[in-house]
Amino acid sequence: MSVTVQQSCTLEPGIPKSAGASEAATVPSPRSPAEQAVEPRGEPAAGPVVLPDRKRIAKELVHLHDEASVLVVDWVRRGPAEFTLTVEWPASASGDRPDPELAAHTLRQCGLAISHAEFGVPLDHQSLLRNLDFSIAPTARPEGNDPLLLSVDLRCSPENGRDARGHGCEAMDFTVRAGARTIISARSLATWISPGVYRRLRGAHLSPRWGDWEIPAPVAPSAVGRSGAGEVVLAATDAPDRWLLRNDPDNKEMFDHPVDHVPGLGLFTAACQAARAARTAASAGDLPAGTVDVTMAYSRYVEFDAPCFLETAPLETASVAEGVEVTGVQEGEVAFRIGLRHGAGSVTG
């Protein structure tokens, strides 16, 4: 393939809030104090519901090309920097929800939508996820495996400050509820980068030849809890606790569209698979019951022109918990560290 890559978050201006809204609508700028009235609270129904072709927000607001992957339905403002979003999770084959990957995508989409539509972050700016930490309850299954509506309370701090490079940072706190029950608590920190700064930052890596790299053979799907080889993002190495990242352009879970670097949540998918592969290699039993605590810290982009290795190591945890840290290394430098702890306690909120 020789398609020229698009920037990962380069979007067209003038995107309406709703996918069904007028094409002439634009993303609003930050509201004035007079416009920041608290809107009445309308809780989504908890539990399994029948959802006939429910509209989602515009896919561009959450940096996606595939409308079917959009989780956010709508939102209302509660205060100057507080919002409640309605999210729909798809039907689950097992009913065990949320899994860490679905939780991460939910939080990321909520943060992106509010940043663009309520705080006026231009759609051509790049979002750089620095940290995402969250705790999730062991299950959100009230009855059956049907689609599920949730509410997400989000508090923003766009005035949080600037990072070491002078880029604006944005902190967000999330509480996700199924009815009155809190199932996810989270905090994120992201940086927004203008197109000009991003071009200078990325340099020669801005426009790689999409798909023009070797894709190594996958590990067995059963080793990482997947049903098919196309879903596997890891290849084996000669070490039992080290894997090679597989950047398969046809894997839509990793790549919604051509990008200039491996997306952060794609790396999280790889980390989850590496943690599972480590347990498989050790012939470990079931994970401890309780919450799942996740920490993500990203320090550099992961490129397509050099191998990226994922290394696993045990994390020190409380006696009832079990943890693993996954470190991503490319060209001798740490690109990210992701920790997963199982059985740590309970989510409160």
ZIBELDA-V893516 format. One record per residue. N is the residue number from 0. RES is the residue in one small letter. OMEGA is omega in degrees with one decimal (* if undefined). NEAR is the number of other C-alpha atoms within 10 Angstrom. D_LAST is the distance of its C-alpha to the last C-alpha in whole Angstrom. Layout:
{{N/RES/OMEGA/NEAR/D_LAST} {N/RES/OMEGA/NEAR/D_LAST}}
//
This chain:
{{0/m/-177.9/9/48} {1/s/178.4/9/49} {2/v/177.1/12/47} {3/t/-174.4/15/46} {4/v/169.8/17/42} {5/q/175.0/16/40} {6/q/-170.0/19/38} {7/s/-177.6/21/34} {8/c/178.2/20/33} {9/t/-173.1/17/36} {10/l/-179.9/20/35} {11/e/177.4/11/37} {12/p/176.1/12/37} {13/g/-178.2/15/37} {14/i/176.9/24/34} {15/p/179.4/21/33} {16/k/-177.1/25/29} {17/s/177.0/18/30} {18/a/179.6/17/32} {19/g/-177.2/11/34} {20/a/-179.8/14/34} {21/s/179.6/11/38} {22/e/-178.4/11/39} {23/a/-178.9/8/40} {24/a/179.0/12/36} {25/t/175.3/14/35} {26/v/-174.9/20/32} {27/p/171.5/17/31} {28/s/177.4/13/31} {29/p/-176.9/16/29} {30/r/175.2/14/29} {31/s/179.0/9/30} {32/p/-179.8/9/29} {33/a/-178.6/6/31} {34/e/-174.5/9/29} {35/q/178.8/14/25} {36/a/178.0/13/25} {37/v/-178.3/13/21} {38/e/-178.1/12/22} {39/p/-177.0/9/21} {40/r/176.6/11/18} {41/g/-175.1/12/19} {42/e/172.2/17/16} {43/p/178.1/18/17} {44/a/177.3/14/18} {45/a/175.0/16/16} {46/g/-177.4/18/18} {47/p/-177.8/16/22} {48/v/173.4/12/24} {49/v/-172.5/10/27} {50/l/-177.1/12/27} {51/p/174.1/6/31} {52/d/-179.8/6/31} {53/r/178.6/8/28} {54/k/173.0/15/29} {55/r/172.4/21/27} {56/i/-179.9/22/27} {57/a/-176.2/23/30} {58/k/-179.4/23/30} {59/e/-179.9/25/31} {60/l/179.9/28/28} {61/v/172.3/26/26} {62/h/179.5/22/29} {63/l/171.5/19/30} {64/h/-177.7/16/34} {65/d/-178.6/12/33} {66/e/-177.5/14/31} {67/a/-179.0/10/30} {68/s/-179.3/17/27} {69/v/-178.5/24/26} {70/l/-173.7/23/22} {71/v/179.9/28/21} {72/v/-177.4/20/23} {73/d/175.0/19/22} {74/w/172.1/20/20} {75/v/177.1/16/20} {76/r/178.2/20/20} {77/r/-177.9/18/18} {78/g/-177.9/14/19} {79/p/-179.1/17/21} {80/a/179.8/16/19} {81/e/-176.0/17/16} {82/f/169.5/22/16} {83/t/-179.1/24/15} {84/l/171.4/22/16} {85/t/-177.1/23/17} {86/v/174.3/24/18} {87/e/172.0/21/20} {88/w/179.4/19/20} {89/p/175.4/15/24} {90/a/-177.4/14/25} {91/s/178.9/15/24} {92/a/-176.3/10/27} {93/s/-174.8/9/26} {94/g/179.8/16/22} {95/d/-176.9/13/20} {96/r/-1.1/22/18} {97/p/167.9/20/16} {98/d/-175.0/14/19} {99/p/-178.2/21/18} {100/e/176.8/13/21} {101/l/177.4/15/20} {102/a/-179.0/20/16} {103/a/179.7/20/18} {104/h/177.6/16/20} {105/t/-178.2/20/18} {106/l/-178.2/27/16} {107/r/-179.6/17/20} {108/q/178.7/20/21} {109/c/-179.3/27/18} {110/g/179.7/24/19} {111/l/-177.1/19/23} {112/a/-178.4/25/23} {113/i/179.5/22/22} {114/s/-177.9/22/24} {115/h/-168.2/22/27} {116/a/-176.0/21/27} {117/e/-179.1/19/25} {118/f/170.1/17/26} {119/g/175.0/14/29} {120/v/-176.9/22/29} {121/p/-177.5/22/33} {122/l/178.1/24/33} {123/d/175.3/16/35} {124/h/-179.1/19/33} {125/q/176.9/21/32} {126/s/178.5/21/28} {127/l/178.9/19/28} {128/l/-179.3/21/25} {129/r/-179.6/17/25} {130/n/171.2/20/21} {131/l/-179.2/22/18} {132/d/178.9/18/16} {133/f/173.7/23/13} {134/s/-180.0/26/11} {135/i/178.2/26/11} {136/a/-176.0/24/11} {137/p/177.2/21/15} {138/t/175.3/14/15} {139/a/-176.2/20/15} {140/r/176.2/18/18} {141/p/177.1/15/18} {142/e/174.4/9/22} {143/g/-173.4/15/24} {144/n/-175.5/17/24} {145/d/172.4/19/25} {146/p/-171.2/16/23} {147/l/174.7/25/19} {148/l/-179.9/25/18} {149/l/171.0/22/14} {150/s/-179.6/25/13} {151/v/173.4/25/12} {152/d/-174.0/21/11} {153/l/175.3/23/13} {154/r/-175.2/20/14} {155/c/171.5/21/18} {156/s/-178.4/14/20} {157/p/178.7/17/23} {158/e/-171.8/10/25} {159/n/179.5/13/24} {160/g/-178.2/13/27} {161/r/-179.9/12/29} {162/d/-174.9/11/30} {163/a/-180.0/6/33} {164/r/178.2/6/35} {165/g/179.2/9/34} {166/h/178.4/15/32} {167/g/179.8/16/29} {168/c/-177.4/21/26} {169/e/178.6/20/23} {170/a/179.2/19/19} {171/m/173.5/21/16} {172/d/-174.4/20/12} {173/f/167.8/21/10} {174/t/-178.2/21/7} {175/v/-176.8/26/9} {176/r/166.2/22/9} {177/a/-170.0/21/11} {178/g/179.7/16/12} {179/a/-174.3/11/9} {180/r/175.6/14/8} {181/t/-179.8/19/5} {182/i/175.6/25/8} {183/i/168.6/28/9} {184/s/-170.7/23/8} {185/a/171.7/21/11} {186/r/179.6/19/14} {187/s/173.9/22/17} {188/l/-178.3/20/21} {189/a/177.8/21/24} {190/t/175.7/21/27} {191/w/-174.6/18/29} {192/i/179.9/20/33} {193/s/-178.1/15/36} {194/p/-179.0/15/38} {195/g/178.7/9/41} {196/v/-179.7/12/39} {197/y/177.8/16/38} {198/r/178.9/15/41} {199/r/-178.8/10/42} {200/l/-174.5/12/40} {201/r/176.0/13/40} {202/g/-176.8/9/44} {203/a/-179.1/9/46} {204/h/-174.0/15/43} {205/l/-173.8/20/42} {206/s/175.8/17/44} {207/p/175.4/21/44} {208/r/-171.1/18/46} {209/w/178.3/17/44} {210/g/-176.2/18/44} {211/d/177.9/13/47} {212/w/-178.8/15/46} {213/e/178.0/12/46} {214/i/-177.3/15/44} {215/p/179.8/15/44} {216/a/-178.0/14/44} {217/p/167.8/18/40} {218/v/179.5/19/39} {219/a/-179.9/17/39} {220/p/-179.0/18/36} {221/s/-179.0/14/36} {222/a/-178.5/17/35} {223/v/175.7/22/32} {224/g/179.7/15/31} {225/r/-175.7/13/32} {226/s/-177.9/12/35} {227/g/-177.6/11/37} {228/a/-179.7/15/39} {229/g/179.4/14/38} {230/e/-175.3/18/34} {231/v/-177.2/28/35} {232/v/-178.7/29/34} {233/l/171.0/29/36} {234/a/-177.3/19/40} {235/a/169.5/19/41} {236/t/179.8/12/42} {237/d/178.6/7/45} {238/a/-176.3/8/42} {239/p/-178.9/13/39} {240/d/-177.3/19/36} {241/r/-178.5/22/37} {242/w/178.4/26/37} {243/l/179.5/23/38} {244/l/176.3/24/36} {245/r/179.4/24/38} {246/n/-179.0/23/38} {247/d/-177.5/19/39} {248/p/-179.3/19/39} {249/d/178.5/13/39} {250/n/-175.3/16/36} {251/k/174.6/14/34} {252/e/178.0/16/30} {253/m/-170.7/23/31} {254/f/175.2/19/33} {255/d/-179.7/18/33} {256/h/178.3/18/36} {257/p/-177.8/19/38} {258/v/-177.9/22/37} {259/d/175.4/22/38} {260/h/179.2/19/36} {261/v/-178.3/17/33} {262/p/-178.5/19/30} {263/g/-179.9/20/27} {264/l/170.4/18/25} {265/g/176.4/18/29} {266/l/176.2/23/29} {267/f/174.6/22/25} {268/t/179.2/20/27} {269/a/-179.9/24/30} {270/a/177.8/30/27} {271/c/178.0/21/26} {272/q/178.6/23/29} {273/a/178.0/29/31} {274/a/178.8/24/28} {275/r/179.3/18/29} {276/a/178.9/26/33} {277/a/177.7/23/32} {278/r/179.0/18/31} {279/t/-179.6/15/34} {280/a/-178.9/11/37} {281/a/-177.6/11/36} {282/s/-179.1/9/36} {283/a/179.7/10/32} {284/g/-179.4/8/31} {285/d/176.6/7/27} {286/l/176.6/13/24} {287/p/177.1/15/22} {288/a/179.9/15/19} {289/g/-177.4/19/16} {290/t/170.1/21/14} {291/v/176.3/25/15} {292/d/-177.4/24/15} {293/v/171.6/21/17} {294/t/177.0/18/19} {295/m/175.5/23/22} {296/a/-178.1/19/24} {297/y/-176.4/19/27} {298/s/177.2/14/30} {299/r/177.2/14/33} {300/y/170.9/18/34} {301/v/-173.7/23/35} {302/e/180.0/19/38} {303/f/-172.3/22/41} {304/d/178.2/13/44} {305/a/-179.9/10/43} {306/p/174.6/15/41} {307/c/-178.1/22/38} {308/f/175.9/23/37} {309/l/-177.7/27/34} {310/e/-179.5/21/34} {311/t/177.1/22/31} {312/a/179.0/15/31} {313/p/174.2/15/29} {314/l/173.4/15/26} {315/e/-178.6/12/26} {316/t/172.5/14/23} {317/a/-172.1/12/22} {318/s/-177.2/8/24} {319/v/-173.9/12/22} {320/a/176.7/19/21} {321/e/-175.9/19/23} {322/g/176.2/22/23} {323/v/173.5/23/26} {324/e/178.0/23/26} {325/v/-179.8/27/28} {326/t/176.4/20/31} {327/g/-176.5/26/32} {328/v/176.8/19/36} {329/q/-179.0/17/38} {330/e/175.0/12/42} {331/g/-178.8/9/41} {332/e/176.9/11/38} {333/v/179.1/18/34} {334/a/179.0/21/33} {335/f/172.1/24/29} {336/r/-179.0/22/27} {337/i/179.4/23/24} {338/g/176.0/23/22} {339/l/178.9/22/21} {340/r/-179.1/24/19} {341/h/176.4/22/19} {342/g/-173.5/21/18} {343/a/-177.1/20/16} {344/g/-178.0/17/13} {345/s/176.0/16/10} {346/v/-179.6/19/7} {347/t/177.1/13/4} {348/g/*/12/0}}
//
